[in-house]
Amino acid sequence: MHGRNSRNKPSYIWSQHSPCCVGTFFIAWLIWSWDWCMATVVWIIVAVTVVAFLYLIKVHGRLFAKKAYLEAVLDICRKEVRLSRHDFTGCDTGEDFFDAAHDYTADLDIFGNKSLFSYIDRTSTAVGRQRLADWLRRPLAGADAIHSRQEAVRELAGLTELRLHFCAEGMVSGERVDDAATAGSNLSGKIFSRSRWAVFAVNTLPYVYVALALGTLAWPVAGPIIGLLFCLCFLFSLFIAQRVTITQQRLEKGLHSIGKYERLIAALESEHFESVALQELVYAMQPVGEEKASVCLHRLRRYIDNLNQRNNAIAFLFLNGFLLWDCRQLLSLDRWVLRHAKEVLRWLDAVARFDALSSLASFSYNHPDYAFPSVVDSDKPVYRARRMGHPLIDPAQCVRNDVEMPCRPSFLIITGANMAGKSTYLRTIGVNFVLASVGAPVCADEMTFTPCTLFTGLHTTDSLAGNESYFFAELKRLQQVVVRQHAGEKCLVILDEILKGTNSVDKQKGSLALVRQLVALGAAGVVATHDLVLGSLADEYPGTVTAVCFESEIIDDELHFDYRLREGVARHMNACFLMEQMDIIPRNGEKNIESTTDPAK
């Protein structure tokens, strides 16, 4: 298919511009046979027509761009209304960033349908979307870096109009996913011939036409010369049209969206930010010379828009006939790339950072009750939060609980009945730790934490392709934690029901040994389990291991949960009661909610 299209390109270009060819020779014949006492009037009419045509094209483009911008603003507002109701319709899932082997993103639903990424993503550029995903996958590790980003998010949260303008401009920019990746290759090398002859011909041609037009007043032969020159310029432009089209497509792929950020960068250049991170970002947008980045991008956008006028057959005829338009614009683009190619990637990086920061700032603005956490480097505490909830749960239904890990090593052992809230509590701790580590506010009244590596083991899956059982997959994941701790890496470990794939005796023995090993290696974390014996570790390691639980109760033969975290080991289980209620097992007339006061039973 590609080869066939390539072979037919010359005939396609000829068929596209054949009306222009006919028009060109008609104009040439008309000029040759015209009564040259009227030549001046003819050329004045032609000039006025061309100018009027170009002006209408410009007005049409401006109105079309404004319409697209206002539609983008409307779409942004509609999305905010939907998300305020926890309606994820039309939200980006970030599925392409999903990695089942990642330290925590798969377990904590960072990416996917109704994920954290879907909830906080307000990026409008491909580079910004990639940067936000990178931040969520690889959070900041230093207290100073987190403090700096928090300051930027706080400041940007108050600049609603700037964020809205940025987002709308990004949405209408026409940016493609691979623009940033291909920008470097598309900016390398020359775009068009830099020979002196080409530059001289392009620069001299308009003056030659003016001289000949004035010459028609005294020298009638000047008229036919104008017609002949017009035909030659048009035929030359038609001859190189295929090569110009290929170059145009290449430039469109790597440069078109870059030029669209001109107005955004101009707005940033006029802002006086207080936070260091935003000041550095604006500084990165400055070119090496005295010209502002917005001025450079304005010129780039103008060159590309000018080149795209060739897509109109009438414009192709007149612009190339009178001005060698294709050559003129390619020479201008070549000079621009030669001067600014090295700066473009730096500008793109700054745009990506600002776009990602805008998402975090919008998240902060939409949740004024969320708190920016305090960051320490001392492991005292490792993690402390008051009234913490999960940001993806509707506030009307969200039950908030405290978290307390005062030092390293430090572990919470969570026991409780089925559906009592253990897994949600684990995800609440993990998701808010991720938010805190990227510089965003957290769903809590207050929080203090020490940055470290987050590692989770909540729902390991087997691999048929890798000939790997569920149990072996879980062992490999637990091995990563131990290896990292041996290497001296500070980890926050979150595990749910250790060794689910083995018998109860082996599971209990292995779980106790693993927690003791992690404590000895200086780890901190949370372990949820149905095995009440693990709660006895609180007596073995007082002040280091804390037993907490979620309870359930039966009222009027119905199961009730309050999802409140309590101290100690769970006393009530509900599996048999639920199985009876669902007629899975026969009812025996007793309330099968087991009560256990001795964890050893």
TORKE-483384 format. One record per residue (C-alpha): x, y, z. Coordinates in steps of 0.25 Angstrom, whole numbers, plus 5000, padded with zeros to 4 digits. Layout:
BEGIN
XYZ...
This chain:
BEGIN
500050005000501150105004501950074992500750084982500450224988501850264987501850234972500650304970501050434977501550514965500150484957499450524970500150654971499950684957498450654958498350744970498950864964498450834949497450944951498551044955499351004943498151034934497951164941499451204940499451184925498151254924498751374931499951374923499151374910498351484915499551564919500151544906498951584897498451694906498351844902499551894910498952024912498151954923499251874929499451964941497951944945498051794943499151774952498551864963497351784962498151654963498951704975497651754982497051614980498251544985498351634998496851615000496851464999498051455008497351545018496051455018496851335020497551395032496151435038495551305036496751235043496651335055495151305057495251155055496451155066495551235075494351145074495251025077495851095089494451125095493950985092495250935100494951025112493450965112493950825112494950855123493750905132492850795128493950695133494150765146492650755149492650605146493850575154493250655166492150545166493250435164492750415150493950365142493250375129494250415118495450415127496850365123497050235129498550235127498450085124499750095115500550125128500050005135501149905140500749785148502249765153502349915158502649935173501249985176500450045164499649915161499249885175498850035178498050055165498950165161498650145147497350085140495850105141495450195152496950205157497650315164498250355150496850375144496450455156497550555157498050565142497750705136498850705126498550755112499850715106500550575103501850615109501050665122500250535123501550455122502250545132501050525142501050375140502550375143502350455156501350355161502250235157503550295162503250395174504250495180505150435190505650565197504950655207505550775200505050735187503650705192503550835200503950915187502850845179501850865190502151015189501951015174500650935175500051035186500451155178499851095165498551055171498251205173498451235158497151175153497051255140498551225137498251075138497051085130497651155119498851065119497950935118497050995107498251035099498850905100497550835096497450915083498950905080498850785071500050725078500250575075500650465085502050445078502350595076503350605087504050475084504250515069504550665071506050635073506150555060505250655052506050775056507350715052508050745039507650855029506250875024506450935011507650975002508451085008509151124995509351274993508651254979507351204986507451314997507751424986506551374977505551374988505951504994506051574980504751524973503751624980504651744976504751694961503151684960503051824966504051884956503351814945501951854949502452004950503151974936501851944929501552094930502752124920503151994915501951904910502851784908502951774923501551714924501851594916503151574924502351574937501451464931502651384927503351404940502051364947501951234939503351194941503251214957502051134957502551024949503851014957502951014970502150904964503450824960503850824975502450804981502650664984503950684992503350804999502150725003503050615009503750725017502450795021501950665027503250645034503150785040501750765044502050645051503050705060502850855060501450895058500950865073502250935078501851065072500451055078501051085092501451225088500251285095500351195108501851225109501551375107500651375119501651305127502751405124501851515129501551445142502351475155502451345162502851335177503251185178504651145173504151025165503251115156504351215155505251115150504251065141504051195134505551225134505651085126504751145115505651255112506551245099508051275099507851405092507151525096505851485089504751425098504351285095502951335092503451425081504251305075503051215076502151315069503151325058503151175057501651165057501551275046502551205037501851075038500451135036500951215024501551085018500151015020499551115011500051035000498950935003498051024996498051014981497851164978498851204989499851114983499651174969499851314973500751304985501751224977501551294964501851434970502751394983503351254981502551234994502951094997504451124996504251255004503651185016504551065016505751155016505151235028504851105035506251055033506851185039505951165051506351025053507851055052507751155063506751095073506750945071507550915083506651005092505350935087505450805096505750895108504450975105503750845104504250795117503750925124502350905117502350765122502650805137501650925137500550835131500750725142500850835153499550885148498850755150499350745164498950895166497550865161497450745170497850835182496850945178495750845177496050795191496250905200496050815212497250735208498550755216499950775210500750675219502050715227503250645222504450595231505750515228505850465242504850345242504250405254503150375250503150285238501750315235500650385244499350435240498050485246496650455240497250395227496250355216496350295202496250415192495450325182494350295191493150385192493350485204491950455208492350305210493750315213494150275228495450335232496450265242497850305248499150245244500350235254501750175251502550255260503950205257504750105249504549995250503050005252501949915248500349915249499749775249498249785244497249675247495749675245494649615238494349605224493949735217494249805230495149905223496549845224496849855209496349995208497150035219498449985213498150055200497750185207499150175214499850145200499150245192499250365201500750325203500850335187500150475187501050525198502350475191501950555178501650685186500150675185499250695197498650575204497250535209497550555223497450665234498950655236500050565232501550555235502450455227503850415224504150395209504550255205504250145195502850095195502649945193501249865193500749725192499249725191498849645180499949565173499549485161500049365154500649355140500249245131501249305120502349305130502049165136501949225149500949195160500249295169500949245181502349255174501949395169501649435183502949385188503749455178503049585182503349565196504849535193504949665186504649735200505649655207506749675197506449825197506549835212507849755213508349855203508049965213506850025205505850095214504450035210503050055214502449915212500949885211500449745210499149675210498949535215500349475214500549345207499049325203499449205194499849105205499249035216498849105229500049045238501149075228500449215225500449245240501949205242502449275230501649405233502249415247503649385242503549495231503049605240504149565250505149575238504649715234504649765248506049715249506449785236505849915240504649925231503349995234502049955229500649905230500149755229498649715228498349575232497249485236498249405244498049455259499349395264500049505256499449605266500249535277501549605271501049735278501449665291502749615286503149745280502549855289502649995283503049935270501849855266500449905268499249815267497949885262496649835256495349855249494149795255492749755250491449725258490149655256488949745259487549675256488149565248488849665239490349695238490849835241492149905239492650035244494050035238494650095250496050055254496250005268497349955276497649815279497349685271495949655265494949585273493849555262493949475249492749465239493049365229492149255233491049355236491149405222491149265216489849235223489249365219489549335204489049185206490449135203490449045215489249005224488749085235488949025249488149125257489349195263489949325260491249285253491949415256493149355264493649415276495149395279495849465291497049375291497849395278498449255280497049195278
